[in-house]
């Protein structure tokens, strides 16, 4: 009953925000089928998207067909192939959950619809303090709608005489005091690469260089502090840094078994999920550096040749709605951090959204991601230096 009332309130406020254009778009969307291409590797995420699809059918008359992807790059290749074949409309992808690298690829090729995201009614609730107008340091130009945010965090179990490291120097000191008890996922695992980016951001003496693609002329100088640091850190790690856990999930199990003292995640609510599933004790905490931790926003985008552009925009708007964001932030459902500013919401929504904040999170400031081109360059350099160990 509460959600029914709140959703009615949401529809009323949305309709008054941009009445004429929005109502026209909703009418165009009614009866459309939206092919939503999204990563399908997590049952909780899949269940949430299925719920959103049901709400879209019930409230907007839009049918959402979810195309589960192992990698968003698969959908990018389809979009590129359709463009190469001259297919300028009736494309197979209507809405795509995209990462920064793939967004950059599609945007540079002119394969995305632009200027629509900032016109959605629920954009007014978005937290502008988060990087919602850029993706991997690239301006979005309204070609993406944010629907979740994430941040690299460390996970540890609070114990007597154990002080969590809050800086790069403290992490190195922690490793020296606890040899063999730290590690990080092996790049190109996403979280492992994020850790490398995090350390580069806080160690480099030229942070502005990270806003642009790597320059071969300056790459060595910009990244030298990172490699010097890792050369000191690796011998202190699990198995002396000669091998690395393949995934964060493996590190979670190693933390639970006492094999490691720290794990890491790109979901600030992940530790609450682990506690809920009794995989970690209630003394576990997610934390970060005082200087800040690498964070990003994840987006949905619409290809320029999408068949159901109106329906895709209505779905993107719903994914940004208070109702959808409150549900998504619930650790028992997904635990994905909101992109909304609770201070901008009507009181009933603000209270419910604030109630979903992770209980076992020690928040850290957001550090913006480097330019998208740094990912492959850093991974290649890391593998050359340490991958053969």
DRENMIFI-95446 format. One record per residue (C-alpha): residue number from 1; residue in one letter; x, y, z. Coordinates in nm, 2 decimals, decimal comma, padded with zeros to 4 digits. Layout:
REM DRENMIFI-95446
    n  res    east   north      up
  NUM    A       X       Y       Z
...
This chain:
REM DRENMIFI-95446
    n  res    east   north      up
    1    X   00,00   00,00   00,00
    2    X   00,28   00,24   00,08
    3    X   00,46   00,18  -00,25
    4    X   00,12   00,22  -00,43
    5    X   00,06   00,56  -00,27
    6    X   00,42   00,68  -00,33
    7    X   00,41   00,56  -00,69
    8    X   00,09   00,76  -00,75
    9    X   00,26   01,06  -00,60
   10    X   00,56   01,01  -00,83
   11    X   00,34   00,99  -01,14
   12    X   00,16   01,31  -01,03
   13    X   00,49   01,51  -00,98
   14    X   00,64   01,37  -01,30
   15    X   00,34   01,47  -01,50
   16    X   00,35   01,83  -01,38
   17    X   00,73   01,86  -01,44
   18    X   00,73   01,85  -01,82
   19    X   00,37   01,78  -01,90
   20    X   00,34   01,83  -02,27
   21    X   00,66   01,67  -02,39
   22    X   00,66   01,39  -02,14
   23    X   00,30   01,30  -02,20
   24    X   00,37   01,28  -02,57
   25    X   00,66   01,06  -02,51
   26    X   00,46   00,83  -02,28
   27    X   00,19   00,80  -02,55
   28    X   00,45   00,70  -02,81
   29    X   00,60   00,45  -02,57
   30    X   00,27   00,28  -02,49
   31    X   00,26  -00,06  -02,67
   32    X   00,63  -00,06  -02,76
   33    X   00,87  -00,34  -02,69
   34    X   01,20  -00,24  -02,54
   35    X   01,50  -00,47  -02,58
   36    X   01,71  -00,40  -02,27
   37    X   02,06  -00,54  -02,31
   38    X   02,21  -00,58  -01,96
   39    X   02,48  -00,78  -01,78
   40    X   02,32  -01,10  -01,66
   41    X   02,59  -01,23  -01,43
   42    X   02,41  -01,18  -01,09
   43    X   02,08  -01,34  -00,99
   44    X   01,99  -01,04  -00,76
   45    X   02,05  -00,80  -01,05
   46    X   01,84  -01,01  -01,29
   47    X   01,56  -01,03  -01,04
   48    X   01,56  -00,66  -00,99
   49    X   01,55  -00,59  -01,37
   50    X   01,26  -00,84  -01,40
   51    X   01,07  -00,64  -01,13
   52    X   01,13  -00,32  -01,33
   53    X   01,00  -00,48  -01,64
   54    X   00,68  -00,58  -01,46
   55    X   00,64  -00,22  -01,34
   56    X   00,69  -00,08  -01,69
   57    X   00,42  -00,31  -01,83
   58    X   00,18  -00,23  -01,54
   59    X   00,22   00,15  -01,54
   60    X   00,33   00,24  -01,89
   61    X   00,21  -00,03  -02,12
   62    X   00,57  -00,10  -02,23
   63    X   00,70  -00,45  -02,27
   64    X   01,06  -00,50  -02,16
   65    X   01,25  -00,79  -02,31
   66    X   01,57  -00,84  -02,12
   67    X   01,87  -00,96  -02,32
   68    X   02,12  -01,10  -02,07
   69    X   02,48  -01,03  -02,16
   70    X   02,80  -01,19  -02,04
   71    X   02,98  -00,88  -02,16
   72    X   02,84  -00,55  -02,28
   73    X   03,10  -00,55  -02,56
   74    X   02,88  -00,82  -02,73
   75    X   02,60  -00,57  -02,77
   76    X   02,84  -00,30  -02,88
   77    X   02,96  -00,53  -03,16
   78    X   02,60  -00,58  -03,28
   79    X   02,54  -00,21  -03,28
   80    X   02,86  -00,15  -03,48
   81    X   02,77  -00,43  -03,72
   82    X   02,42  -00,28  -03,78
   83    X   02,57   00,06  -03,85
   84    X   02,83  -00,09  -04,09
   85    X   02,54  -00,25  -04,27
   86    X   02,35   00,08  -04,31
   87    X   02,08  -00,01  -04,06
   88    X   01,99   00,34  -03,94
   89    X   01,67   00,24  -03,77
   90    X   01,50  -00,06  -03,62
   91    X   01,81  -00,17  -03,45
   92    X   01,82  -00,48  -03,22
   93    X   01,93  -00,29  -02,91
   94    X   01,69  -00,03  -02,75
   95    X   01,85   00,03  -02,42
   96    X   02,20  -00,08  -02,31
   97    X   02,36  -00,10  -01,97
   98    X   02,70   00,03  -02,07
   99    X   03,04   00,08  -01,91
  100    X   03,27   00,37  -01,97
  101    X   03,49   00,21  -02,23
  102    X   03,21   00,09  -02,44
  103    X   03,03   00,42  -02,41
  104    X   03,34   00,60  -02,53
  105    X   03,36   00,36  -02,83
  106    X   03,00   00,41  -02,93
  107    X   02,99   00,79  -02,87
  108    X   03,31   00,85  -03,07
  109    X   03,15   00,66  -03,36
  110    X   02,83   00,87  -03,35
  111    X   02,62   00,56  -03,27
  112    X   02,43   00,70  -02,97
  113    X   02,12   00,91  -02,93
  114    X   02,23   01,23  -02,75
  115    X   02,06   01,51  -02,55
  116    X   01,78   01,31  -02,41
  117    X   01,89   01,20  -02,06
  118    X   01,89   01,55  -01,90
  119    X   01,54   01,61  -02,03
  120    X   01,39   01,32  -01,83
  121    X   01,16   01,42  -01,55
  122    X   01,35   01,23  -01,28
  123    X   01,68   01,40  -01,38
  124    X   01,58   01,68  -01,13
  125    X   01,64   01,43  -00,84
  126    X   01,99   01,32  -00,95
  127    X   02,28   01,39  -00,72
  128    X   02,49   01,64  -00,92
  129    X   02,78   01,59  -00,68
  130    X   02,84   01,25  -00,84
  131    X   03,00   01,23  -01,18
  132    X   02,67   01,20  -01,36
  133    X   02,76   01,43  -01,66
  134    X   03,08   01,24  -01,75
  135    X   03,18   00,88  -01,79
  136    X   03,55   00,79  -01,76
  137    X   03,63   01,16  -01,79
  138    X   03,43   01,18  -02,11
  139    X   03,13   01,42  -02,13
  140    X   02,81   01,23  -02,17
  141    X   02,63   01,51  -02,36
  142    X   02,30   01,37  -02,24
  143    X   02,35   01,04  -02,41
  144    X   02,34   00,84  -02,09
  145    X   02,10   00,82  -01,80
  146    X   02,25   00,73  -01,46
  147    X   02,08   00,46  -01,27
  148    X   02,34   00,34  -01,01
  149    X   02,67   00,43  -00,85
  150    X   02,96   00,23  -00,72
  151    X   03,29   00,29  -00,54
  152    X   03,59   00,08  -00,47
  153    X   03,60   00,00  -00,10
  154    X   03,82  -00,22   00,12
  155    X   03,66  -00,48   00,35
  156    X   03,80  -00,58   00,68
  157    X   03,69  -00,74   01,00
  158    X   03,73  -00,52   01,31
  159    X   03,95  -00,68   01,56
  160    X   04,14  -00,56   01,87
  161    X   04,48  -00,40   01,78
  162    X   04,39  -00,39   01,41
  163    X   04,37  -00,04   01,26
  164    X   04,24  -00,02   00,90
  165    X   04,48   00,15   00,66
  166    X   04,35   00,49   00,54
  167    X   04,61   00,58   00,28
  168    X   04,86   00,43   00,05
  169    X   05,14   00,47   00,30
  170    X   04,93   00,31   00,57
  171    X   04,84   00,02   00,34
  172    X   05,21  -00,05   00,27
  173    X   05,28  -00,03   00,65
  174    X   04,98  -00,27   00,71
  175    X   05,13  -00,52   00,46
  176    X   05,47  -00,50   00,63
  177    X   05,31  -00,57   00,97
  178    X   05,10  -00,86   00,83
  179    X   05,30  -01,03   00,55
  180    X   05,11  -01,27   00,33
  181    X   04,77  -01,14   00,45
  182    X   04,69  -00,89   00,17
  183    X   04,63  -00,92  -00,20
  184    X   04,41  -00,78  -00,48
  185    X   04,23  -00,95  -00,78
  186    X   04,45  -01,01  -01,08
  187    X   04,40  -00,76  -01,36
  188    X   04,22  -00,76  -01,60
  189    X   03,96  -00,84  -01,33
  190    X   03,75  -00,53  -01,31
  191    X   03,81  -00,48  -00,94
  192    X   04,18  -00,55  -00,97
  193    X   04,22  -00,29  -01,24
  194    X   04,02  -00,05  -01,03
  195    X   04,27  -00,10  -00,75
  196    X   04,55  -00,02  -00,98
  197    X   04,37   00,30  -01,10
  198    X   04,30   00,39  -00,73
  199    X   04,67   00,37  -00,64
  200    X   04,77   00,56  -00,95
  201    X   04,53   00,84  -00,87
  202    X   04,66   00,88  -00,51
  203    X   05,03   00,83  -00,60
  204    X   05,09   01,02  -00,93
  205    X   05,24   01,36  -00,91
  206    X   05,05   01,46  -01,23
  207    X   04,68   01,38  -01,16
  208    X   04,56   01,61  -01,45
  209    X   04,73   01,38  -01,69
  210    X   04,47   01,11  -01,60
  211    X   04,19   01,33  -01,75
  212    X   04,34   01,27  -02,10
  213    X   04,44   00,96  -02,29
  214    X   04,78   00,82  -02,19
  215    X   05,06   01,01  -02,37
  216    X   05,35   00,77  -02,46
  217    X   05,59   01,06  -02,41
  218    X   05,49   01,11  -02,04
  219    X   05,34   00,77  -01,95
  220    X   05,66   00,65  -01,77
  221    X   05,69   00,97  -01,56
  222    X   05,32   00,98  -01,47
  223    X   05,30   00,61  -01,37
  224    X   05,65   00,57  -01,21
  225    X   05,52   00,62  -00,85
  226    X   05,26   00,35  -00,90
  227    X   05,51   00,08  -01,02
  228    X   05,76   00,18  -00,75
  229    X   05,49   00,13  -00,49
  230    X   05,38  -00,20  -00,63
  231    X   05,74  -00,32  -00,64
  232    X   05,75  -00,26  -00,27
  233    X   05,41  -00,40  -00,20
  234    X   05,41  -00,72  -00,40
  235    X   05,67  -00,91  -00,20
  236    X   05,46  -00,85   00,12
  237    X   05,14  -00,99  -00,04
  238    X   04,98  -01,33  -00,03
  239    X   05,21  -01,58  -00,20
  240    X   05,47  -01,29  -00,22
  241    X   05,27  -01,13  -00,50
  242    X   05,37  -01,41  -00,74
  243    X   05,01  -01,50  -00,79
  244    X   04,68  -01,32  -00,73
  245    X   04,32  -01,42  -00,64
  246    X   04,12  -01,44  -00,97
  247    X   03,82  -01,25  -00,84
  248    X   03,69  -01,04  -00,54
  249    X   03,45  -01,33  -00,46
  250    X   03,76  -01,55  -00,40
  251    X   03,91  -01,28  -00,17
  252    X   03,58  -01,26   00,02
  253    X   03,61  -01,63   00,10
  254    X   03,98  -01,59   00,19
  255    X   03,88  -01,31   00,43
  256    X   03,61  -01,52   00,59
  257    X   03,86  -01,81   00,63
  258    X   04,13  -01,58   00,79
  259    X   04,36  -01,63   00,49
  260    X   04,35  -01,26   00,42
  261    X   04,28  -00,96   00,64
  262    X   04,13  -00,75   00,37
  263    X   03,91  -00,80   00,07
  264    X   03,78  -00,54  -00,18
  265    X   03,46  -00,46  -00,37
  266    X   03,32  -00,21  -00,61
  267    X   02,98  -00,22  -00,43
  268    X   02,97  -00,02  -00,10
  269    X   02,68  -00,23   00,02
  270    X   02,85  -00,56  -00,06
  271    X   02,97  -00,61   00,30
  272    X   02,61  -00,58   00,42
  273    X   02,51  -00,85   00,17
  274    X   02,79  -01,08   00,30
  275    X   02,68  -01,03   00,66
  276    X   02,32  -01,09   00,56
  277    X   02,42  -01,42   00,40
  278    X   02,63  -01,50   00,71
  279    X   02,95  -01,51   00,51
  280    X   03,11  -01,25   00,73
  281    X   03,06  -01,15   01,09
  282    X   02,87  -00,84   01,20
  283    X   03,21  -00,68   01,29
  284    X   03,30  -00,65   00,92
  285    X   03,32  -00,30   00,77
  286    X   03,37  -00,15   00,43
  287    X   03,61   00,15   00,44
  288    X   03,84   00,36   00,22
  289    X   04,12   00,61   00,22
  290    X   04,07   00,95   00,38
  291    X   04,18   01,11   00,05
  292    X   03,90   00,93  -00,13
  293    X   03,83   00,61  -00,33
  294    X   03,77   00,56  -00,70
  295    X   03,40   00,58  -00,77
  296    X   03,18   00,59  -01,08
  297    X   02,83   00,60  -01,20
  298    X   02,68   00,33  -01,42
  299    X   02,45   00,44  -01,70
  300    X   02,20   00,32  -01,96
  301    X   02,23   00,45  -02,31
  302    X   02,02   00,44  -02,63
  303    X   02,17   00,36  -02,97
  304    X   02,09   00,60  -03,25
  305    X   01,91   00,33  -03,45
  306    X   01,70   00,20  -03,15
  307    X   01,36   00,07  -03,26
  308    X   01,18   00,18  -02,94
  309    X   01,34   00,51  -02,85
  310    X   01,04   00,65  -02,67
  311    X   01,00   00,33  -02,46
  312    X   01,37   00,32  -02,39
  313    X   01,35   00,68  -02,25
  314    X   01,05   00,60  -02,03
  315    X   01,23   00,29  -01,90
  316    X   01,55   00,50  -01,83
  317    X   01,34   00,75  -01,65
  318    X   01,17   00,48  -01,44
  319    X   01,51   00,34  -01,34
  320    X   01,60   00,68  -01,20
  321    X   01,27   00,71  -01,01
  322    X   01,26   00,73  -00,63
  323    X   01,06   00,40  -00,62
  324    X   01,31   00,21  -00,83
  325    X   01,61   00,36  -00,66
  326    X   01,48   00,29  -00,31
  327    X   01,42  -00,07  -00,41
  328    X   01,76  -00,11  -00,58
  329    X   01,94   00,03  -00,28
  330    X   01,79  -00,23  -00,04
  331    X   02,08  -00,47   00,04
  332    X   01,83  -00,76   00,06
  333    X   01,73  -00,69  -00,31
  334    X   02,05  -00,56  -00,48
  335    X   02,22  -00,31  -00,26
  336    X   02,33  -00,09  -00,55
  337    X   02,40   00,27  -00,44
  338    X   02,15   00,54  -00,55
  339    X   02,22   00,82  -00,80
  340    X   01,96   01,04  -00,64
  341    X   02,01   01,32  -00,39
  342    X   01,78   01,25  -00,10
  343    X   01,77   01,62  -00,01
  344    X   01,59   01,68  -00,35
  345    X   01,32   01,42  -00,29
  346    X   00,98   01,47  -00,12
  347    X   01,00   01,36   00,24
  348    X   00,84   01,02   00,21
  349    X   01,09   00,92  -00,06
  350    X   01,39   01,08   00,12
  351    X   01,32   00,89   00,44
  352    X   01,29   00,56   00,27
  353    X   01,60   00,61   00,06
  354    X   01,81   00,72   00,36
  355    X   01,70   00,41   00,54
  356    X   01,87   00,19   00,27
  357    X   02,22   00,33   00,34
  358    X   02,46   00,04   00,42
  359    X   02,50  -00,01   00,79
  360    X   02,85  -00,14   00,77
  361    X   03,00   00,13   00,55
  362    X   03,25   00,39   00,65
  363    X   03,20   00,64   00,37
  364    X   03,49   00,79   00,17
  365    X   03,49   01,08  -00,08
  366    X   03,45   00,99  -00,45
  367    X   03,76   01,01  -00,67
  368    X   03,68   01,04  -01,04
  369    X   03,79   00,77  -01,28
  370    X   04,08   00,84  -01,53
  371    X   04,01   00,87  -01,90
  372    X   03,87   00,55  -02,04
  373    X   04,19   00,48  -02,24
  374    X   04,39   00,43  -01,92
  375    X   04,22   00,10  -01,85
  376    X   04,38  -00,10  -02,13
  377    X   04,71   00,08  -02,11
  378    X   04,75   00,01  -01,74
  379    X   04,64  -00,35  -01,77
  380    X   04,89  -00,41  -02,05
  381    X   05,17  -00,26  -01,85
  382    X   05,08  -00,45  -01,53
  383    X   05,07  -00,78  -01,72
  384    X   05,41  -00,71  -01,87
  385    X   05,56  -00,63  -01,53
  386    X   05,39  -00,88  -01,31
  387    X   05,17  -01,11  -01,51
  388    X   05,43  -01,37  -01,58
  389    X   05,52  -01,42  -01,21
